[in-house]
Amino acid sequence: MTNYILEYWNKIQSGEVQACRRLKQQYQKLVDELENPRDPWVFDLEKANRPIEFIERFCKHSKGKWIGKPVRLELFQKAKIQAVFGFVHKETGLRRAREVLTIIGRKNGKSTEKAALGLYMLVGDGEGGAEVYSIATKRDQARIVFADHAVPMVMQSPALSKHIRKRKTDLYFPVTFSKFEPLASDSNSLDGLNVHYAIMDELHAIKDRNLYDVIKQAMTAREQPLLDMITTAGFVRECIYDSIYEYACNVLDGIVEDERFLAFIYELDDRSEWTDYRMWEKANPGLGTIKDYNELAANVERAKNDPDFLPTVLTKDFNLRDTVAGTWLTFDQINNEETFTMDDIRDTYAVGGADLSSTTDLTCTTLLIMKPDGKKYAVQQYFLPEDLLKIRVKEDKIPYDKWHARGLLTLCPGNKVDYSMVTAWFRRMVDEYEIYPLWIGYDPWNSQYWVDEMKAAGFQMEMVRQGAQTLSQPMKEMGADLSAKRINYNNNPILKWCLTNTSVKRDENDNIRPVKGQNQRQRIDGAVSLLIAYTVLFNHMDDYRALAC
């Protein structure tokens, strides 16, 4: 039997297959696990191949020029299926994957693939009383996978039609009392589900997370349930799509650990690639076989001359999300795994920065130290109200609790950030490590009480206004230093997360300032705190060099 994960990865590595950075991240993780299994999980090639064998043996196309012909899965589909079904518990044999996100350009065979997998989960996964659902916001959308693909597959297969009964609203497999039916968020039957496999189609169209949360809760009684989300990008911002996309990126970047979540993101790496036909495969892995190349080329040509059509092509064919703010730095530019100890930087001068945010949100303090060779070291501490910890972990799906356990995050008693604890952190840096901040920058918004307290403690405070004219040049220099690995931030995962959330807003003079990205629940406080310190250093560079270098 062939290991399609390795075959696909080898073609990506050789350049025979064009893949975006996010897809490479996922397959690098998978290949690493094949070579170095992580207990208690092992890769079972036989189980990985079962869905593939089922689909290619029993399922036939129901649309277009291929109608009536057996489904022949493409390599990218086989590799993904093996990744989902092949990693199992070494003792129980139960599947590891619980959630799968696939973001893929339109017309790449997603409905055919998911309908066939739905039938496999109905009759071939060994689950008694399996409940399989095709889910969407509207029943008509939910029925596309079910009625337009799954039902005709059963009708065209003597073996499947012999054992699966078509009832009024579902497909029924009496051998195991299992069913496959479409379900919509406007349905009255969302309660009482016991989901084994859920296909959530066109995730981008779901405006809130209620449907997602209902399905997640409905999976808890099963031993190896699977939520399979598949979608193109969408136009609606701050919806469940953005939340899940952000979570997927955090998992791929290693910011969040979730071994039960797989993300297969097929997208362009950069907006400039949409006119380069050599890059189109990144978002369209079925291009030339499933998806017609000439049709896509015609859409691209039209989009070049039709600004109203361009957003549709960028979003639906290339999975580029429309936004008024531009991305700032890539993860590769941000990522720096270099570390230091506090003894490495004790007994020195520094500049400080603080982003107090609001009393009920994340607050960050920074000390920035520059050595004579220009290398910079950043020490940070984060603060969060203790009463909000569980809420933030649940809503943001970010491991604040683990960061607290590592000492990176201070919890303030109650439901507000205690600014006196922020002051105490700066004092501790002086008392314990003899790190003396010459100036500490702050955002003047909502900070006067704390500034007075800091001045009373003997610190030199400096206002840093948050406009583009003030922040632009320091932000550009900070970006250059991050890209060149001239800032050692001790591999702080919170700062890394904040930096990945940071976008830029440009004015007519190309001045930039930091803004949140797509999801307004994203946190950029650590990046802003570091930038405030950078701005102070920028304003006092000559004096700092004279005193500290």
C-alpha angles and dihedrals in degrees: 000000000000124000099222093185090064093041092052093044092051090053090049090050093049093049094243087117119043110220132175123239094258093054091048089053092054095047093044088057092048094048091047088055092049089055096039111024116209112226128275092021127082133175113247108195093191093056090043090057099045097086091045092052091046094051096046092045102045110018127084133185119261102190141063128338093344097055111141094013122118116263110253110193120222121237093255089055094047092049091051094047091050090050092053099043103028104066108080140160109275093226106032098030089222118149118260100207116090102163131030125186119195118182109185139156118265121273095029096123099266097140093049092047095048095045090053092047089049090057091048091052089048097054110005109046096075095239119145115224091003115190112206120184137188103207133192139144092265129035092234090058092045090053094058093079092036108038101025097044118008097046094048089048089058093045092052095049118075090198095050096040090052092060105025120071123207108222128181096276106009151022111257129203105194095188090074099014090245130152141195118202142155118254132187134197088241090058121113092219103072093111121081097027120152101195123201097166128007125187107202104196124202096002090186091070094060106096100192136026098243094100091047092049092048092054092046091053091047091059097060097092095055126088097220110010122167132207108199113193118188127174151134118242116276144212099236113092131209092024130126089279092064091046094051092042091053091048091050091052091049090052092048091047091051094243091117123036112218114145092179093062122082124187123195104184117181107187142126114270093219136019091237090067096070093088094046108089090199090066099047093091090067090075096025110048091169093056112140095014109045099009119050112244095205092053092053091046090052091051091051092050091050092048091055089063101029114064091186091058095043097081090054093054094044093048104036102032101032104023095233108154115224115237139160091223124065125227114257112202134001121238090251090057091048100041116098118158095186113123140191139190125238088247088063091063105029123124098032144109122261143171121235139215133187132190105193094181106181127323090255098048141064115299125193136195126195137194114195120197124188122199124211090261091058095253112141131210123200124201116189140181126191129207130202133169109260093225090060098051098095092041092052093047091051100041100037094034087221123135099242088148092059091046089052090051089053092053094246094112127049117208115216115210114253129009101309137064109255104223091198086068088056089054090047091056092056090047091050091053088056097042100042104030104020091234104155118198110213092194132005118206124213141178106247092220111109095340108103096106092050092045091054090050092050092048089051088054090056102259123140105233125201127191115231113191115215099230128119094248091058099040105033103087095038089049092051091050092046090052091050091049092049091050091049092047091241091134116073105196094171092254089285106185094203093056090044089053093047091050092051088052093052120105129175133238115206127203128209090274093053092253112150137206132178121263135168118267128233098315116059090206089066114111122228097164094115092052091048092049091051090047092052089054089047090052091052090049090048091053094047102032097128094046092046093051091049093051105032108025 
